[in-house]
Amino acid sequence: MDNTKNNNVKKPLPLLLTTQQAAEAWGVSPVTIRRWVKQNKIKPYGGMKAWRFEIDDFRGALERL
């Protein structure tokens, strides 16, 4: 009898950065991050006051910019 339980692999939660953290990671100002959002170059998660950015989205956006 096989004693293994459910072998479903859970997808890891995305690493979300604040606007300030994203700016520091890219070496740009938070104003630049907000401008890129308005220009649809990067996609934020959350509302207007609490944007978060998935680290993988940032890596993809870096390649596009």
C-alpha positions as CSV (number, residue, x, y, z in Angstrom):
1,M,0.0,0.0,0.0
2,D,1.3,3.4,-0.9
3,N,1.5,5.7,2.1
4,T,2.0,8.9,0.1
5,K,-0.5,11.7,0.6
6,N,-1.7,14.2,-1.9
7,N,1.2,14.9,-4.3
8,N,-0.2,18.2,-5.5
9,V,2.6,20.7,-5.9
10,K,1.6,24.2,-4.7
11,K,2.7,27.2,-6.7
12,P,4.8,29.4,-4.5
13,L,3.3,32.8,-3.6
14,P,4.7,35.6,-5.7
15,L,7.2,37.9,-4.1
16,L,5.5,41.3,-4.0
17,L,7.4,44.5,-3.8
18,T,6.2,47.9,-2.6
19,T,6.7,50.9,-4.9
20,Q,9.7,52.0,-2.9
21,Q,11.2,48.5,-2.9
22,A,10.7,48.2,-6.6
23,A,12.3,51.6,-7.2
24,E,15.3,50.6,-5.1
25,A,15.6,47.2,-6.9
26,W,15.8,48.9,-10.2
27,G,17.8,52.0,-9.2
28,V,15.1,54.4,-10.2
29,S,12.8,56.8,-8.2
30,P,9.3,55.9,-7.1
31,V,8.0,58.6,-9.4
32,T,9.5,56.6,-12.3
33,I,7.7,53.5,-11.2
34,R,4.4,55.3,-11.0
35,R,5.0,56.8,-14.5
36,W,5.8,53.3,-15.9
37,V,2.5,52.1,-14.4
38,K,0.6,54.9,-16.1
39,Q,2.3,54.1,-19.4
40,N,1.3,50.4,-19.0
41,K,5.0,49.3,-19.0
42,I,4.5,47.4,-15.7
43,K,1.5,46.0,-14.0
44,P,0.8,46.7,-10.3
45,Y,-1.3,44.6,-8.0
46,G,-3.7,46.3,-5.6
47,G,-5.3,49.7,-5.4
48,M,-4.0,53.1,-6.1
49,K,-2.7,53.6,-2.6
50,A,-1.1,50.3,-2.1
51,W,0.5,49.1,-5.3
52,R,2.6,45.9,-5.2
53,F,4.7,44.5,-8.0
54,E,5.5,40.9,-8.6
55,I,9.2,40.4,-8.9
56,D,8.8,38.1,-12.0
57,D,6.8,40.8,-13.7
58,F,9.6,43.3,-13.0
59,R,12.2,40.9,-14.5
60,G,10.0,40.7,-17.7
61,A,9.5,44.4,-17.8
62,L,13.2,45.0,-17.5
63,E,13.8,43.0,-20.7
64,R,11.1,45.0,-22.5
65,L,12.3,48.5,-21.4
